[in-house]
């Protein structure tokens, strides 16, 4: 039986200014940062759906969907 993703992270790069708050607050290390400092979703399979990234983003550039 394969592993399925429970949560989907939607990152709108047009709204993101690259502050890094999402990467700093993510307890599972879902985000890394590119050369410009913008977040990159590096491992969304470990997302636990806490929505810390969504709640802390000052630009409303992140949405977390899914779960039970």
ABEGO torsion letter per residue (X at the ends): XBBBBABBBBBBAAABAGAGAAAAABAAGABBBBAAGBBBBABAAABAGAGAAAAABAAGABBBBEEX
